[in-house]
């Protein structure tokens, strides 16, 4: 009888405790649900399909004829297609460019500096364009890679900046001059024994001239970011540019109106949904 009474009392006490604290059970259940929801969102961001509506990224490229820096803004059109706008600043170099050390006689007390022999202009294209990314294959998990084809085109504003050299023009007189085929120092500009070095990056910006043109690009993009809301991508492809005249980078050779190159680039940024 004692054992039976003790068992019944324990059961009634447990029921009373359970029914007496319903709020504690409810709070615990809500906490677990919130935790499961966070885990679900985390997995979607990490492993789910990328369907974010906006993206922004910054990046740089190494081209076969120079370098580029850019920023990009994308708008999702459909599950597989993203429209994007891009602004790019780059420098083009001739394949004939070769840096060498300037000549400075020791008795003049002038330090020689490197320069490019035969160069007359620096060329900086500023590009604005619109393109599309077409999804070829999404990543199956967080360690996968999203692969997209890209096609892009737009306008190009080419900036020509005169290339200055420090030159001994005679009588131990050093001047910073640009190339002028009709000027008095034309021969000195091309005399390797008269050139003491380059004139510096800041020289010539007040004399910039503009050459308009068009550009187009085809390539492939590989995004390896673990989270879909992050942009971490490598891009490679080919680029073509056409200008209204030949671009006079060098004095004697290698100047072209149509420019074609290959490139590889990296870019980083983030994705989000519009509110």
N, C-alpha and C positions, 0 to 999 in steps of 0.2 A: 504493500500500500504506500509506504514512504517513497519507494522508487517511482511508482506510477504518478503520485502527486507532484514530485519534483519535475518529471518530464513534462507534465501538462503545464506547470507554472512557467518553465523555461520557454515553451512554445508560445504561450500567451504573451510573455515579455518581449520576445523577438518580434511578434506581429505588431505589438504596441509601438516598439521602437521604429519599425519600418513605416507604419502608418502615421507616426507622429512627426516625421521629418520629410515630407514630400518635396519640399523646396530644395533640400540637399541633393536628392536624387535627380531632380530636374536640372539643377545647375551643372551637375556632373555630366549629364547627358548632352547639354548644350555645349559645354566645353569640348567634349569629344567630337561633336559635330563640326565645331569651328576648326578644330585641329585637322579633321579629315578633309575639310574644304580647302584649307591652306595647302595641304599635301597634294590635293587634286590640281589646284592652280599652279603650284610649283612644277608638277609633272607636265602640265600642258605647256608652260613656258619653256621647259627644258626639252621635251621630246615631241610635243604636238606639232601639227602643221603650222607653218608661219602664215598667219592671216592678218597681221597687223596692217592698219590702214595708212600709216605714215612712217617715213624713215628719213633720218638726216645723218650724213657722214662727212668726214674730212679725210683727205688722203694725198698721196704723192705717187709719182710715176718716174721710172727711169726709161727714157726713150733711146732708140738707137742713134738719135741726133740731138740729145739734150735731156732736159728734165721738165717736170710739170708738178704743180700743186693745185688742188681743186677742192670745192665743196659741192655736195649733191643733196637734193631734196626729192624724195619719192612719194608718189600717190598711188595706192593700189587701185587698179581698175577691175580686176577679177581675181579668181583664185590663182591663176597662172601668170597674169600680166600686171606689171607695175610700170606706170609712166614716171619719168624722172627728169628733173632739170639740173643742169650742171654749169658751174662757172669755173673756168680754168685759166691759170696764168702759167706760161712756160717760157723757156729759152731754147731757141734753135741754134745749133752749131753746124758749121760745114764739116764734112768728112775730111776736108783738106787742112783743117786747123791743126797746128802743132806749136806747143809752147816751147819757147827757148829763153835763155838768159840774156838780158840786155848787156851791151858792151859799155863799160865805164872805165876810162883811163884812171889809174890809181893816183896820178898826180893832180887830178881834178877834185879829189875828195868826194866823189859821187858814188852812192851805192847802186849797183845794177839791180833791176827787177825783171821778173819773167814777163813775157808778152807773146802775142801771136803774130808771127811775121806774115804780112800780106793781107791782114784783115782790115776792113774799112768800116764795118757796122756791126753792132750787136742787134739781134733780132728777137723780140719778145711778143709772141702772139697772145692776145687776150681773147678767150673763146666763151661763147654763150650758146647753149644748145638744149635740145629736148630729145629724149630717147625712150626706149622701152627695154625692160628686162623680161624675158620669157622663161618661165620655170621649166627646166628639163627633168630634173629629179630632186625631190625633197629629201631631207635627211630622215632616216628611219628611227634614229635615236640621238641622244645628246652627243655621241662621238661621231655622228655622220657628217656629211658635207652636202650643202644645198648647191646645186649646179644650175646656172642660168645662162642663156644666150643673151647678148646685148647688141642693140643696133641704135645708132645715135648720130645726130647731125645738127649743124647750126651755122652761125656766122663767126667769123674770125677777124679781129682787128689787129693787124700786125704793126708793132711799134719798132721803128728803125732808129737806133741811137748811134750817133757817130762814135767810132772807136778812136780814142786818143792815145798818142805815144809821147813820151818824153824824148826829145831829139836834140842832139848837138848840131845846131844849124850853122856853126862856124864861129871862129874867134872865141871858143870856149863858152859860147852862149847856149844855154839849155832852154828849150821852149816845149810846151805841150801843144801838139798840133794834131789835126785830123787830116785824112787823105783828101786832097783837092787836086784833081787832074790838071787844073789850070793854075794852081797856086805856085808860089815861089819855092815851096819846100817839098815839092813832089818827089824829087830824087832823094832827098834826105830821109823821107818817110820810109823809103824802100832800101835804104843803105843800112845793112846790119851793123856796120861799124860806127854808125852815127846814133843809133837807137840805144838809149840807156835803160828803157823799160816801159811798161804800160802806164797809161795816164791815170788809172784808178776808176773804180766803179761809178763814183759820183759825177764824173765828168761827162758832159754831153746831153744831160737830160733836158736842158732848155732848148735843145735843137732837134727834138724827136719829131719824126715825120710818120704819117699813118699810111698803111697799105691794106685796104679791105680785101676780104676773101671769104671762102666757105670751107667747111671741113665736115668729114664723116668718119665714123668709126664702127668696126665690127670686133666682137670679142667674146670671151667666156669669163664668167665670174664664179668663184668658188668660196662660199661662206661656211666657215668651220666653227662659228660661235656655238658654245654649249647651250646658250639661252637664245630663244627666238627674238627676244626684245633687244638683243645686242647685235650690232653689225661688226663682223671681223672677217674681212674678205680679201682675197687675192684675185686680181684681174689681169688677163693678158689678151693681146689682140693686135690689130693693125689699124693705122690711122692715115687718112689722106687729106691733104689741104691744097686748095687752088687759090692763087692770088691774082690780082689784076695786072701784075707785072713780075718780072724776075726779081728775086730778093737779093740785093747786092751785099752779101756778107763778106765775100772775099774780093780782092781787086782783080785778079787775073783769071780765076777759074771756079767751077763748082756751083755757080749761082743758078737757081731753078725757080720756075714759076709754079710748078706742081711738085709738092713735097709728099713723100710717102715714107712711113716709118713703122716699126714694131715697138711694142711697149710691154712692160710688166709693172703692176702697181699694187699698193696696199691701201686699204681704207678702214676706218673705224668710226662707229657711231652708235645710234640707238633707234629703236622702233617704238611706236605707240599707236593707240587708237584715238581718233578725234572724239571730242566730247559734244 
